Amino acid sequence: MKLINRRNALKIGGAAAALPLIGTPIFAQKAKVKAAFVLIGTPDDNGWNYAHDRGRLEMIEAIGADKVETTVVTNVAEGPDSERVFRELAQQGHDIIFGTSFGYGDSMLKVAKQFPDVKFEWATGYKTAPNLSIYNARFHEGRAVIGTIAGMMSETGIGAYIGSFPIPEVVMGINAFHLAARKKNPDFITKVVYVDSWFDPAKEADAARALIDQGVDIITQHTDGPAALQVAEERGIIGGFGQGADMSAFAPNAHLTAIIDIWSPYYIKAVQSVLDGTWKSGSSWEGLAGGEVVIGPYNEKIPSEVVAAAEAVKEGIINGSYHPFAGPITDNKGKLRVEEGDIIDDVEFWSVDWYAQGVEA
Amino acid sequence: MNIDLTIAIIITMVGASTPLLLAALGELVVEKSGVLNLGVEGMMLTGAVVGFAVAYSSSNAWLGILAAAFAGAAVSMIFAFLTLTLSANQVATGLALTIFGAGFSSLFGQPYTGKPIEIFGSIFPPFLRDHPILRVFFDYSPLVYFSLIMVFIVWWFLYKTRAGLILRAVGENDISAHSIGYSVITIRYGAVGFGGMMAGIGGACFPLILTPQWVEGLTGGRGWIALALLVFSAWKPARLFLGAYLFGLIATMEVYAKAAGGIFKILPSELWASLPYLATIIVLVIFSLRHKASSSAPACLGKPFIATN
């Protein structure tokens, strides 16, 4: 693999621009695939980018280094800057390009139109094109599992959720966590604090302090770092959960388990389909069943019946007998939102702007 | 509101205020000498990453703080050389220093991302730091007490010593100070170096006492709040101290109010986040009404000094 930075990408791109563009016939098998990964940060962030890069490495291992060659471009800002990077990667003859951030969408859609023979893959995207697929993971399924643990282990009956911004994915993560906790403790309360940033560790830590000082003994977060977990460790509360990756190194006692993102199954499938010539534009949204969301090792201090209950929820989601958003669901203003026997489906998911009963947001 | 929660809020507030206070005290001396260094955020980031790296490698937080002070001072010397020796534009150079600090800390910090360290907390015996009431005085990192002592030292230096008088003279009227034989440039080098040192220590508060880890952009823009604080305080040490604690209180109340819910949710979180800046603007308006046109800023602030003979 080559690790190139933006400036090198420009140079190589400039040279490659001089080459004529040769179209690849549809459904042709390929001997070797050139895949590119565009990251918003660096793979050593211990979170989002790390997970994508690990997915890439596992994909190379599964497919074989003789059949796939990868390029990684790190620290690419969302917006106009990324458009240049995607165009250059396409010009360099990459067969498939993965853009691993939500904000790359506009640039990818634009460049995909100009390079109809190059396959584009937009992580957490919402719009497809004939040569642009979207892929995401059902993080909320993992939240239902940790919510089960929180509901059973919390002594004060108050859990906390430190959020970034109130976008549907975060709102539904909160609801999944809370609804699962309420199944185990009908009076469970989830206090939500938004820190208005994907990334401000000092503020996340202060939010964790504020929540713990007000009776919270289980904390979870939808921001990428371990700041809240460290406060949980320092204060000696029951615990918290890793987000994106196992964060037990930061909080050996407080780290109960983690929701881990595994992208390799998707990357293997996507690259293999390019090799086979069967790649199709589509939308992938796998979770626990597809192995894209994995629950990390359980902390030894979790009682065995709690582990069993968490595993039961996990198995239930995998075999379809447990739905994180099964009715009846009443919102926190008392309105019945989901009828008994009904669920929130994958389309409705993206338009939920309310919290379940017992969420203090 | 019960006493435990009040004490908890005070302790969190002190933590949030300390890096602001340290960085702003340093910048106060810089600006009193007539130099405007907008690179506080860059120097804080440099101090944060170097402080973490040294504390992590040596398992000694004190060494980390020393290294952070040194690193902050070292990058401030780049600024000093460009603006004082070469008379470059201070605003542009200061902004460049912030960008440099962000880039340098990200590069230098890469091997340290995701590494945990021990928090540099209170060094008082447990019966004091864990006492339900007395912990309001004793449950702090030594850096907190250092910042409070520095408020006094900076005030004493600026207003009670001859050296401080000369420094202020350089900031108010560099040509007069030069004409009676003081080396304007040398004094300003010293002030900028002190400012860098304090910003470095302020930055080190983040990975050592607030959230014991290194990640890119850890200081989260608080260098800019430190700069706003100077204007807010009208360049007066006592008011700077009160301002830093007020800004820290605002930041703390934001998260405590959100966690409490209910009536406290009335203020939208964006408003909470902008309160320090709003307060600064309000203070500016009040000052300009009261003092008419005359400003409380040092008269030579931001102007390059070129010795004529």
Interface residues (C-beta under 8 A of the other chain):
Chain A: G41 T42 D44 D45 N46 A160 K191 V192 V193 Y194 V195 D196 S197 F199 D200 P201 A202 K203 E204 A205 D206 A207 R209 A210 L211 D213 Q214 V216 G225 P226 A227 Q230 V231 E234 A249 F250 E360 A361
Chain B: D4 L5 A8 I9 T12 G15 A16 Q110 P111 T113 G114 P116 I119 G121 F206 L210 T211 P212 Q213 V215 E216 G217 L218 T219 G220 R222 A251 T252 V255 Y256 K258 A259 A260 G261 S269 E270 A273
